[in-house]
Amino acid sequence: MRSRRRFLGLAGGLVLVGGALASSAGLSSVAAAPTIHIQPTAIRRLASTTQPLTEAQCVKDFTVPCYDPAQIQKAYDEGPLFSKGITGAGETIVIVDAFGSPTIQADLATFDSTFDLPAPPSFNIIQPAGRVHPWNPDNGAMVGWAGETTLDVEWSHTIAPGANILLVETPVSETEGTAGFPQIVEAENYVIDHHLGDVISQSFSATEQTFPTAQSLLKLRSAYVNASQNGVTVLAASGVSGAADVSNVAGTVYYTHPVTSWPDSDPLVTGVGGTQLSLDAAGNRTAPDQVWNDTYNKALNKSLFGSGAVAPDAGGGGKSVIFSRPKYQKSVANVVGLQRGVPDISMSGACSGLVNTYQSFTGQPAGWYVACGTSEATPMFAGIVALADQEAHHPLGLINPALYALSAAHAPGLVDVTQGNNTVGFKQGGVYYTVHGFDAGTGYDLASGVGTVDAALFVPELAAAAGS
């Protein structure tokens, strides 16, 4: 999801596989937009310089609970998999972030030690698109991406503690479509061409309408085409602004009508949305999951951001204006119509159910931060895919056809999310706007996708369905 300035710290080629261009009307609406805005999609807040907060402390300080790895592992029913040795062993999760973090390996070690997690078998860092400039704690973009990197690495590792981690750092943050995305594409193609990983996690996105032309977006798809042809799964966060999304480089102005983002809207990418979990201290659910939407939680907004104003803090979702409905979404044509719909699936991302992370890079105080967003959900689901890769004994590649087939078959491992919506409100230019989004409901919807997962059941289901 995308970060906003009020937060302390910080969301290919022309070949089309599984999806076609949308109507010319949709393309013209894209062509009219002037800028591209891409940024990390994590929401973060310093909680403690000494130790992670307990759930009670989070409720006291932020009005909402925060969860630790054991609770999340329990919530997603990973115990039966771990007991069988399905931990992601032999698989590699690829995390792609601009700049990375200069302390991430040490920070993960602290995180693991605190929560009694094993170190990953290997944790490597590469910079295939060019050397990253030396760390500058006064560079806000670097600091923001370092926080994003921290969340991505620590929580993908939580879900698949036996998987290898490959952090791919790129040297440029996105600037008006001339830098940033091209370096990401180059880096991901390098990973795919050299067979360095099985699942790629991307916790960033840009509103489709901010690309100068549809053609400019399509030219950035080569890594996804490459991945689909080489059996690599690619994931992307669906955003943090609900049915709205930002329209300017500063991330301060929102569209006042429903929009969605790319690359999660790409037919060759699995878009990951956000849910709100309600857990007890042991990780057992006290209520069903619902769509993440903290827009109207004024007490939380005040505690996290210093302002109790209504603000668009919710999982992204909607219909693409670039891509038409891919074949695998034919079964949900009554929901998406003729357009590609996102998200495809959802995991924990709500700020009303924070998670703990640890960071020590300079530029922000070292210590424990609470975090949320689809930047949390996406690396978590990368961990799930790594488990399924291990179960299948091979990489699964594009999993979207399997997801929709499993949903149509009412597979027990897919847990339907039937509560909540991604409608958001905000004040802009002195005017209050409501951007009406989409409701969760039975089956697929544009707020939660096909739902969320019970990993013990879903992992073998996905391994069988995607491997067939």
C-alpha positions in Angstrom: 0.0 0.0 0.0 1.1 3.6 -0.2 2.5 5.7 2.5 1.3 9.2 3.1 3.3 12.2 4.4 1.3 12.2 7.7 2.8 8.9 8.6 5.9 8.6 10.7 8.1 6.5 8.5 6.6 4.8 5.8 2.6 0.8 -0.1 7.2 -5.4 -19.7 6.8 -6.0 -23.2 3.6 -5.8 -25.3 2.9 -9.6 -25.2 -0.3 -10.2 -23.3 -0.8 -13.6 -21.7 -4.1 -14.3 -20.1 -5.5 -10.9 -20.6 -6.0 -8.3 -23.3 -6.2 -4.5 -23.5 -9.3 -2.8 -22.2 -11.5 -0.7 -24.3 -10.2 2.4 -26.1 -12.3 4.5 -23.7 -10.4 3.1 -20.8 -7.1 3.8 -22.6 -8.0 7.4 -23.3 -8.7 8.0 -19.6 -5.2 6.7 -18.8 -3.5 8.8 -21.5 -4.9 12.0 -20.1 -3.0 11.6 -16.8 0.3 13.4 -16.3 2.4 11.6 -13.7 3.3 8.3 -12.2 3.4 7.9 -8.5 4.9 4.7 -7.0 6.0 4.2 -3.5 6.2 1.6 -0.8 2.9 0.5 0.6 3.7 0.1 4.3 2.3 2.1 7.2 4.6 2.2 10.2 4.9 3.8 13.6 7.6 3.7 16.3 6.3 1.7 19.2 9.3 1.1 21.5 13.0 1.5 21.4 13.6 -1.5 23.7 11.1 -4.4 23.1 8.0 -5.2 21.0 4.7 -4.2 22.5 2.4 -6.7 24.0 -1.2 -6.8 22.8 -2.3 -4.9 25.9 0.3 -2.2 25.3 -0.8 -1.8 21.7 -4.4 -1.3 22.8 -3.2 1.2 25.4 -1.0 3.2 23.0 -2.8 2.8 19.6 -6.3 1.7 20.7 -5.9 -1.6 18.7 -4.1 -4.9 19.2 -0.8 -5.9 17.6 0.2 -9.4 16.8 3.4 -11.4 17.0 4.6 -14.2 14.7 3.2 -17.0 16.8 -0.3 -15.5 16.7 -0.2 -15.0 12.9 1.2 -18.5 12.3 -1.6 -19.9 14.5 -4.3 -17.7 12.8 -3.3 -19.1 9.4 -3.2 -22.7 10.7 0.5 -23.3 9.8 1.2 -25.8 12.7 0.2 -28.9 10.8 2.4 -27.9 7.9 5.4 -27.2 10.1 5.0 -30.5 11.9 5.3 -32.2 8.5 8.4 -30.2 7.6 6.6 -27.9 5.2 8.4 -24.6 6.1 9.4 -23.4 2.7 12.6 -25.4 2.8 14.5 -25.5 -0.5 12.5 -22.5 -1.8 13.6 -18.9 -2.3 11.4 -15.8 -1.7 12.5 -12.8 -3.7 11.8 -9.4 -2.1 12.2 -6.4 -4.4 12.6 -3.0 -2.9 14.3 0.3 -4.0 17.4 1.0 -1.9 16.8 -1.8 0.6 18.0 -1.4 4.2 21.6 -1.3 5.3 20.8 -3.2 8.5 18.3 -5.7 7.4 20.3 -8.8 8.0 21.1 -7.8 11.6 17.5 -6.6 12.1 16.1 -9.9 11.0 18.4 -11.7 13.4 17.1 -9.6 16.2 13.5 -10.2 15.1 14.1 -14.0 14.9 15.9 -14.1 18.3 13.1 -12.2 20.0 10.3 -14.4 18.6 12.2 -17.7 18.6 12.3 -18.1 14.9 15.0 -19.9 13.0 17.4 -18.0 10.8 16.6 -18.5 7.1 19.0 -21.1 5.5 20.4 -18.3 3.4 19.8 -14.5 3.2 21.5 -12.9 0.2 21.3 -9.4 -1.1 21.9 -8.4 -4.8 21.8 -5.2 -6.8 21.5 -6.4 -10.4 20.2 -3.1 -11.8 23.1 -1.0 -10.5 24.8 -0.2 -7.3 22.7 1.5 -4.6 24.2 4.7 -3.4 25.6 4.8 0.1 23.1 5.1 2.9 21.9 8.6 3.6 19.8 8.9 6.7 18.6 12.3 5.6 17.1 10.9 2.4 13.4 10.4 3.2 12.9 8.0 0.2 15.7 5.8 1.3 14.4 5.7 4.9 10.9 4.9 3.8 12.0 2.1 1.5 14.2 0.7 4.3 11.2 0.5 6.5 9.3 -1.3 3.7 12.2 -3.7 3.3 12.1 -4.5 7.0 8.4 -5.4 6.9 8.7 -7.4 3.7 11.7 -9.5 4.9 10.6 -10.1 8.5 7.0 -11.1 7.7 7.7 -13.3 4.7 10.1 -15.1 6.9 7.5 -15.5 9.6 5.2 -17.4 7.3 7.9 -19.5 5.6 10.7 -19.7 8.2 12.5 -22.5 6.3 12.7 -20.6 3.0 15.7 -18.8 1.6 15.5 -15.0 1.2 16.9 -13.0 -1.7 16.6 -9.3 -1.2 16.8 -7.5 -4.6 17.7 -3.8 -4.1 17.3 -1.3 -6.9 19.2 2.0 -7.1 16.5 4.4 -8.1 13.1 5.4 -6.6 10.4 6.0 -9.2 10.5 9.5 -10.9 7.8 10.4 -13.4 8.1 7.0 -15.2 11.6 7.6 -16.4 13.4 5.9 -13.5 12.4 3.4 -10.8 10.1 1.0 -12.6 12.6 0.3 -15.4 15.2 -0.6 -12.8 12.7 -2.9 -11.1 11.9 -4.6 -14.4 15.6 -5.1 -15.1 16.3 -6.5 -11.7 13.4 -8.9 -11.8 14.3 -10.1 -15.3 17.8 -10.8 -13.9 16.4 -12.9 -11.1 14.1 -14.9 -13.5 16.8 -15.4 -16.2 19.3 -16.7 -13.6 16.7 -18.9 -11.8 17.3 -17.3 -8.4 13.9 -17.5 -6.9 10.4 -19.1 -7.0 8.1 -16.3 -5.9 8.6 -12.5 -6.2 7.0 -10.2 -3.7 6.3 -6.6 -4.7 5.0 -4.2 -2.0 4.5 -1.2 -4.2 2.1 0.0 -6.9 1.1 3.0 -9.0 -2.4 4.1 -9.9 -3.2 3.0 -13.5 -4.4 6.5 -14.4 -1.1 8.1 -13.5 0.7 6.5 -16.4 1.0 9.0 -19.3 -0.3 6.4 -21.7 -1.3 2.8 -21.6 1.6 2.0 -23.9 4.0 3.4 -21.3 2.7 0.9 -18.8 2.7 -2.0 -21.2 6.3 -1.5 -22.0 7.1 -2.3 -18.4 5.6 -5.8 -18.4 8.5 -7.8 -19.7 9.4 -9.3 -16.3 5.9 -10.6 -15.8 5.8 -12.2 -19.2 9.2 -13.7 -18.4 8.0 -15.0 -15.1 4.9 -16.6 -16.6 7.1 -18.4 -19.2 9.6 -19.6 -16.5 7.3 -20.8 -13.7 7.9 -17.9 -11.3 5.0 -16.6 -9.2 4.7 -12.8 -9.0 2.7 -11.0 -6.3 1.9 -7.3 -5.8 0.1 -5.3 -3.1 -3.3 -3.9 -4.0 -2.8 -0.5 -2.3 -3.8 1.2 0.9 -6.3 3.8 -0.2 -9.3 1.6 -0.7 -11.3 2.3 -3.9 -9.4 5.6 -4.2 -5.7 6.1 -4.9 -3.2 8.9 -5.2 -2.9 11.0 -8.3 0.3 13.1 -7.6 3.9 12.4 -7.0 3.8 13.7 -3.4 1.0 11.2 -2.6 -1.2 13.9 -1.1 -4.1 14.1 -3.7 -6.6 11.4 -4.3 -8.8 10.5 -7.2 -12.4 11.2 -6.3 -13.8 8.2 -8.2 -12.9 4.5 -8.0 -9.5 3.6 -9.5 -7.0 0.7 -9.1 -3.3 0.2 -9.3 -0.6 -1.7 -11.3 1.2 -4.1 -11.1 -1.4 -5.8 -9.0 -3.9 -5.3 -11.9 -1.7 -7.1 -14.3 -3.2 -10.5 -15.4 0.2 -12.1 -14.9 0.5 -10.9 -11.3 -1.4 -12.0 -8.2 -2.9 -9.0 -6.5 -3.0 -9.2 -2.7 -5.5 -7.3 -0.7 -5.8 -6.7 3.1 -8.0 -8.2 5.8 -8.6 -7.4 9.5 -7.9 -10.2 11.9 -9.4 -10.4 15.4 -7.3 -12.8 17.5 -6.8 -13.7 21.1 -3.4 -14.0 22.7 -2.9 -17.6 21.4 -3.8 -16.6 17.8 -7.3 -18.0 17.8 -9.9 -16.0 15.9 -12.5 -14.2 18.1 -14.4 -13.0 15.0 -14.3 -13.8 11.2 -11.9 -11.9 9.1 -13.2 -8.8 7.4 -12.0 -6.4 4.7 -9.4 -4.0 6.0 -10.9 -0.5 6.3 -9.7 1.9 9.0 -10.8 5.0 7.1 -13.4 5.9 9.7 -11.5 4.7 12.8 -10.8 8.2 14.2 -9.3 7.0 17.5 -6.8 4.8 15.6 -6.0 7.6 13.1 -5.3 10.0 15.9 -3.0 7.5 17.8 -1.1 6.5 14.7 -1.0 9.7 12.7 -1.7 12.5 15.2 -4.9 13.4 13.5 -8.4 11.9 14.0 -9.6 13.0 10.6 -11.2 10.5 8.3 -8.6 9.3 5.8 -8.5 6.6 3.1 -6.8 3.7 5.0 -8.1 0.5 3.4 -7.2 -2.3 1.1 -7.3 -1.5 -2.6 -9.5 -3.2 -5.1 -11.5 -2.5 -8.2 -11.5 -2.9 -12.0 -8.6 -2.2 -14.4 -8.9 0.4 -17.1 -5.9 -1.2 -18.9 -6.6 -4.9 -18.9 -9.7 -6.8 -19.9 -11.0 -9.8 -18.0 -8.5 -12.7 -18.2 -9.7 -16.2 -18.9 -9.3 -17.3 -15.4 -11.8 -14.7 -14.2 -14.6 -15.9 -16.5 -16.2 -17.6 -13.5 -16.5 -14.2 -11.8 -17.7 -12.3 -14.9 -20.8 -11.3 -12.9 -18.5 -9.3 -10.6 -15.7 -8.0 -12.9 -17.7 -7.6 -16.1 -15.3 -7.2 -19.0 -12.4 -5.9 -17.0 -9.6 -7.4 -14.9 -10.6 -7.3 -11.3 -8.4 -7.1 -8.2 -7.5 -8.2 -5.6 -7.2 -12.0 -6.2 -6.7 -13.0 -2.6 -6.1 -11.3 0.8 -4.1 -11.6 4.0 -3.7 -9.7 7.2 -3.0 -6.0 6.6 -5.3 -3.9 8.8 -3.9 -1.1 11.0 -6.6 -2.3 13.5 -4.5 -5.4 13.8 -0.9 -4.2 13.7 2.3 -6.4 13.5 5.6 -5.9 15.1 8.9 -5.2 13.2 12.4 -4.4 14.2 14.7 -1.9 12.5 18.0 -0.2 13.4 19.1 1.9 10.4 19.8 5.5 11.0 17.4 8.2 10.0 14.7 7.0 12.4 15.1 5.8 16.0 16.2 2.2 16.3 13.6 -0.1 17.9 10.3 -1.8 17.5 7.7 -0.5 15.1 4.1 -1.4 14.5 3.2 -1.8 10.9 0.2 -2.6 8.6 -1.0 -2.4 5.0 -1.0 -4.6 2.0 2.8 -4.4 2.3 2.3 -6.8 5.2 -0.2 -9.0 3.3 1.9 -9.4 0.2 5.1 -10.9 1.8 2.9 -13.0 4.0 1.3 -14.5 0.9 4.7 -15.0 -0.6 5.4 -17.2 2.3 2.3 -19.2 1.6 3.4 -19.7 -2.0 6.8 -20.8 -0.9 5.1 -23.5 1.3 3.1 -24.6 -1.7 6.1 -24.7 -3.9 7.8 -27.1 -1.4 4.7 -29.2 -1.1 4.5 -29.5 -4.9 8.3 -30.1 -5.3 8.4 -27.4 -8.0 7.7 -23.7 -8.5 4.0 -23.1 -9.3 4.3 -20.1 -11.6 1.2 -18.1 -12.3 -1.3 -19.3 -9.7 -4.3 -17.2 -10.6 -6.0 -19.9 -12.7 -5.7 -22.3 -9.8 -7.0 -19.7 -7.3 -10.2 -19.2 -9.3 -10.6 -22.9 -9.9 -10.3 -23.6 -6.2 -12.8 -20.9 -5.4 -15.3 -22.2 -7.9 -14.9 -25.7 -6.4 -15.4 -24.2 -2.8 -12.0 -25.6 -1.7 -11.9 -25.8 2.1 -8.5 -24.1 2.2 -10.0 -20.9 0.8 -11.8 -19.0 3.6 -14.5 -16.6 2.2 -14.4 -13.1 3.5 -18.0 -11.8 3.6 -17.8 -8.7 5.8 -16.6 -5.2 5.1 -15.9 -2.9 2.1 -13.2 -0.6 0.7 -15.3 2.6 0.5 -13.2 5.5 1.7 -13.7 9.1 2.6 -11.4 12.2 2.8 -11.3 15.9 2.8 -9.5 17.5 -0.1 -9.4 21.1 -1.2 -11.9 22.0 1.5 -14.4 19.5 0.1 -15.3 16.1 1.7 -15.4 13.2 -0.8 -16.7 9.7 -0.5 -15.3 7.2 -3.0 -17.7 4.3 -3.1 -15.9 1.0 -3.4 -17.0 -2.6 -3.2 -18.6 -4.8 -0.6 -17.4 -8.2 0.5 -19.8 -11.0 -0.1 -20.2 -14.7 -0.8 -17.5 -15.8 -3.3 -15.3 -13.5 -5.2 -15.5 -9.8 -4.6 -13.5 -6.6 -5.5 -12.7 -6.0 -1.8 -11.1 -9.4 -0.8 -10.7 -11.4 -3.9 -11.4 -15.1 -3.4 -10.9 -14.6 0.3 -8.1 -15.7 2.6 -6.5 -19.0 3.5 -6.3 -21.8 6.0 -2.7 -22.7 5.2 -2.9 -26.3 6.4 -5.6 -27.0 3.8 -4.8 -24.4 1.2 -1.1 -25.2 0.6 -1.7 -28.8 -0.6 -4.8 -27.7 -2.5 -2.8 -25.0 -4.3 0.1 -27.3 -4.9 -2.2 -29.8 -6.6 -4.3 -27.3 -8.6 -1.4 -25.2 -9.9 0.7 -28.3 -10.6 -1.9 -30.0 -12.6 
